């Protein structure tokens, strides 16, 4: 996965896959102010830093859809490089503080993380220039899973995939919760909303609401 595009409202997005598990990391920015948000710095910190420099971005927030190691492993380095705050929902505290243990489970070395800077919560808004990203609390894949909405774009992390949903057999997963989060929070969005998933290809809310084999509207 590697693409860059401009939304209908004018903000820009670049998404690229990082790490052995190919987490989709996204950079979102206002092309006028060049203020940016990093979504899920999962690995390959030097690559993420290079993208930030090459695009000329001023990172204001580093957000995490959840604290599984493949979505947070580069958080320390990106934070040190940009000085931007790290944001996480506090219900994923156990996962964040035990990220090295998670990596061992998959036989991947992961360094411990510093404390995050700010808590995410439902409907918390993050500003970059004239654009606003809104947090949607969507527990189920993990206790603190969140998605991020920007008008016709949704960053779904590992809550919703093309034709699938996030695993609930890992630490803190709950299929009832993820089903409720998808039906009550994500499927209420506009059907034309583009979903940038935590792994794999993009999809649309309307397609998933009708065709997703795991959770239909």
Buried (B, 14 or more C-beta within 10 A) or exposed (E): BEEEEEBEEEBBBBBBBBBEBBBBBBBBBBEEBBBBBBBBBBBBBEBBBEBBEEBEBBBBBBBBBBBBBBBBBBBBBBBEBBEBBBBBBEBBBBBBEBBBBBBEEEEBEBEEBEEBEBEBBEEBEBBBBEBEBBBBBBBBBBBBBBBBBBBBBBBBBBBBBBBBBBEBEBBBBBBEBBBBBBBEBBBEBEEEBBBBBBBBEBBBBBBBBEEBEBBEB
